[in-house]
Amino acid sequence: MKKYLYGVLILVLLILPACSNKSSGDEIKTGDAKNPAGTITVWGWDVAAATLKESVEIFQKKYPDVEVKVEDFGSGDLYEKLTVGLAARGSGLPDVVLMEDERIPGYTHQFPQGFLPLNKLGYDKYKDSFNPAKVAAVQDKDGNMIAAPWDIGPAGVFYRVDYFEKANVDPDAIQTWDDYIEAGKKIKEATGAQLLPIDISNYDGVFQMMMQQQGLSYFDEDNKITLQSPEATRAMSVIKELYDEDLVFNNSGWDGIVTATVNGTVATIPYGVWYTGTIMDQAPDLKGNWDMFYLPEFKEGGTRYANVGGSSLLIPSTTKNQSAAYAFVEFFTTDQESQMLGFEKYGLFPSLKDTYVLPEFTANSEYFNGSPIFKRFAEIVEEVPKIHLNENYAKASEITSNTQSSVLLEDKPVEDALKDAQKQLENEMKR
């Protein structure tokens, strides 16, 4: 027995140094908060991934000991891999992941320990660098900054200057949605173009914009469903009036809206600022024939501002290199040069407010009728109302899209349709 115990003791003594050396090696590899080192992997998609890749060189000027590998997936594939990895307690996950803001509440609800609260790593000192609506979008239910803000999409109405001129319509005279409808009638009569595109059965984006400018999402700050609110009724009623006046082009998905933009099917497109890049890229021959005005208000003195889209960076809590992951997230989202790289090359509108004083934002745009279009978008960022997002956002959007379809294509009364939508969402949330 003594012989056996002695053998075990020798084995333990042999193992301990090996464990100690391994730990020491990891520390050298990952560095510390002040001097991060090692390798991190970042997940993104499309132009966002391209921006992340190109920003690595800028990042490494400050952090030369950190190697960054950016992996580009389709957004659907990224979310699928992320969900599987989180369910498997971190297996195969990256150190940093890009996520659309509207998806953040769903992931933090399903995986409450899945991501690092960045405010506890010091990121809360940057709160004032972003507008309140964006900060609200990246906080969890406990008020932690669970993500670092990147791009945003302040909304406006892009319009065809030549169509408005032919119809003798002054865009500055469009103050309310009623004004917008009346202008649409004149433009259609003069040009044959419909006023705006809506993917009736699949996307309630116009409804979402209308709700946000009234200070609401599908839920209020107490998580109560708002689909039977006066604001929701008002928004859906305006959409129905636009449709009844034959001013809506029923486009099919993204390709449909781009086609309508290029071939002149519509005179206006209410959308986020990032659509400027698509217009310029897909319709270069229409240079000078596009411009922007703010969303119409529902009543005089109402808000004309909303946001469409936006994404942020999160750090999965299973990262093996927290210091390097945080260094990258902090640097990328607060460094002007990195933010402007995405804006200038890919049209990604930064949420970092101190970029808005740069010449790229204040200059007049030759393509957009010689107007300072980006300055005008930047000027409304602070005015976008905060709204409440939660884990049921996607479910609510799907139900509201179906409701929109029943109102427009089946002529279901607005109030009845929204009442049914509210009941359906309530039942879905109970499951």
Order of alpha helices (4+ residues) and beta strands (2+ residues): alpha-beta-alpha-beta-alpha-beta-alpha-alpha-beta-alpha-alpha-beta-alpha-alpha-beta-alpha-beta-alpha-beta-beta-alpha-alpha-alpha-alpha-alpha-alpha
